[in-house]
């Protein structure tokens, strides 16, 4: 039934349920009494009961809510199977690209400060995770998914979704500051200073005997490391570090904001660190991170195309998804 004066009415669905609707919910047609229509989805409004979210003039496409839900599950399964068949997996395998290990990278940057520590940690990682200071989170030779783009950040461990790593920025290396420890917070999506060296991170009472048994001494780093590192991580470059360092930090921030979107800023950044004569291992990491993000963007574009093709093959089932995609 439909009241043309009040412009409201009721629709009886295939399962016998009556739902209310307003004329504004009708898509490109004027409703009439006894007309067969298609209601893709309903909603419950406080005090008003169940109402049709939209009403379509399509008698042949009418599906009950139960049939529509079942059909949607079937098509979603087909969609997932097609993505796996054509793209290899349901999600992009970010962070899987092998890179020179943290130890190799530090050595390539002329840093031997942590060599004995990293050697001990690397050897121990092959054993029982419970006998390792970082348990099974120790990972030094991957572009880890939980680390942000910053070629100066060398992630070496995962802790509850956060990443710990060395902040091996050339502006610190030229001042003979051992790379301090930084942490990437996966909820805040930012890097923060942890300690001037591995001292605070590894000198807990639990592990003192572990290091002693391996003949490793945990060194300390100069106090200036804290001030300089916090400034660089906050994009507030200390005075005397130069405009080129400031520009590099600003570009990193802009690239992080871009996500997987292609941009000429990438070429600008890679050119800048080459002109600044960053150590080769860090330039390599920057290029590989860029390649990884571009591959992810291409993967997402292909997955979006496949998804849309399946949605458009059954618009009566995926009407909401198609409407959201258009917006």
Secondary structure as UniProt FT lines:
FT   STRAND          2..3
FT   TURN            4..7
FT   STRAND          8..12
FT   TURN            14..15
FT   STRAND          18..22
FT   HELIX           23..25
FT   STRAND          26..27
FT   TURN            33..34
FT   STRAND          42..45
FT   TURN            46..48
FT   STRAND          49..52
FT   STRAND          55..56
FT   HELIX           59..61
FT   HELIX           65..87
FT   TURN            94..95
FT   HELIX           102..108
FT   TURN            109..110
FT   TURN            113..114
FT   HELIX           115..124
FT   TURN            125..126
FT   HELIX           129..131
FT   TURN            133..134
FT   HELIX           135..137
FT   TURN            145..146
FT   TURN            151..152
FT   STRAND          153..159
FT   TURN            160..161
FT   STRAND          162..167
FT   HELIX           170..173
FT   TURN            174..176
FT   STRAND          180..185
FT   TURN            186..189
FT   STRAND          190..195
FT   HELIX           198..202
FT   HELIX           205..213
FT   TURN            214..215
FT   HELIX           224..233
FT   TURN            234..235
FT   TURN            239..240
FT   HELIX           243..258
FT   TURN            259..260
FT   HELIX           265..275
FT   TURN            276..277
FT   HELIX           280..313
FT   TURN            314..317
FT   HELIX           319..326
//
